[in-house]
Amino acid sequence: MPKSSELSIGQVAKRSGLSVSAIRFYEAEGLIHSERNRGGHRRYARDVIRRLAFVQIAKEFGFSLGAIRSQMDGLPDARTPTVDDWTKISVGFRAELTRRIDALSNMRDRLVGCIGCGCLSLSKCALYNPDDRAAAKGSGPRYLMGDRPSDFT
């Protein structure tokens, strides 16, 4: 890669808003790559800025580094990722985000009904869980976890 397109780790840190140690960590995790110059200093392609932005956004959405790495493994190392490259990655993340949004919406909508009576006990709740039928499905707040009262009849 030509020298004018290479960035030092300090330049990447300044452009990305990340610390040098974070950049080294993401490189060690396989999320970004660098080349070494003759002096042994890291040199990054400019597209590393986009990759790091993607990592930061994906982390903000709660994705693990493993999930982020899995998605980024399909990106080319030798060229700048295109709009199509990023679109392909977004498909998997979009499906997972939709699943999470649905689960959170369900939890939000059931929260008042499940603990709104004040008893806070699935074993005593005559309204939502007579005779502790929910216990048959396992431990935890079964209705908040997605089970419905009709599942226990």
N, C-alpha and C positions, 0 to 999 in steps of 0.2 A: 504494500500500500504506500502511496506517495507520502512523503513527510508532511505536506500541507494538510493532509486529511487525518493525521494522527493527533491524538490528544494525550497529554500526560495525565497521571492520576489526579494531580491537583486541578487541572483544567476540568476534568470530568466531575470532580467534587464541586467545584464552583458552579458549573452549568447545571448539575443535577440537584444541588442542594443537600447532597449526602456527605457524610464524613468520609475521609480517606479510608478509615477502618471499615466502614460499611461497604464501600466499594470492594475492598479486599475480601471481605466476607462473602459478598455476592459472587465474586469470582471463584472463591474456594468452593462455593455451593454449586458451581456450574451454570449460573444464570447469565453470566457475561464472560467474555474472553478477552485476553490481551496478548500482544506480542511483546517480546523483550528486544530492546535495542542493544547495540554493542556494549553499552555501559551497564546493561542488566536492568534498566528502568522499564517499567511497564509503559506500553503505548496502546491506546485504544482507538478503534475505528469510531467515527462520529456517530454511527447508528447505536452505539452503546447508550447514548443519552435517551433514545426512544425505549430501549430495552429496560433501562433503569426506571423510567417513568412508568412503564407498564408494571414493573415489579411493585412500585410504590402504590399504584392504583389498586392492583390486585390484593395487596396486603391490606389496604384500607377496607376492601370488601370482605376481608376475613379469610382469604385463601391462604393455605399453608405454602411454605416455600416449595415443598414437594409437588403440590398441585400446580404452582406457577412454573416450576422447572419442567414438569410434564408437558404443559402447554407450549412452552418456549422451545422445547426440543425440536419442534418442527420448523423453527425459523432458520433461515440460512445464515451461516457464519461468514460466508465470503461476499455477501452483498447486503445492501441496506434492505430491510424488510419493506415490502410494498403494502399498499392498502389491502390487496387481496390476502397477503400473509396475515395481517392483523385481523382481517374479517374472519378468516378460518379459526383463529384462536378465540375470537369473541363468541363464536357459536357455542363452544363447550362451557365457557364461563356464563353465558347468558342463561343456559339451561339450569345450571346450578344456582344462579342468583334467583331465577324464577321459583325454583323449588324452595329456597330459603325464604323468599318473600311470602309465598303461600303458607309456609309453616308458621312464620311470625304473625301473619294476618290471622290465621286460625287461632294461635295462642292468644293474641290480643282480643279477639272476639269472644273467646271462651273464658278469659281471665275473670271477669266480673261474676259470671255465673258459677264458676268453680269455687272461688273463694269469697264471693260477694255476700254469702249468708253469714259469714263470720265464724263458722264452726271450724274451718281449716282442717277438717278430718274426713277423709274418704270413708273411714270405717263407721262414722256416726252420721253421715249425711243421708238423711231420709229422702231428700228431694232429688239429688243427682245420683246417689249410690246406695239405694236401699239394700240392706243386708250385705253390704260390702261386696257386691257382685264384681266390681272392678278388680278386686284382688286376684281373680282368676286369670287375668291377663298379665299379671306381673306387678312389680313394685313401681312406685312413683306416681306422679299425678297423671293418671291414665287419660283423662279427658284433655288435658293440656298437651299430651303427647300425641293426640290425634284420634284416640278411641272415642266412640260415641256411646251414649247410654244404650242405644239399640243393639250394640255389639255384645252386651252382657245379658240379654234376655234369653 
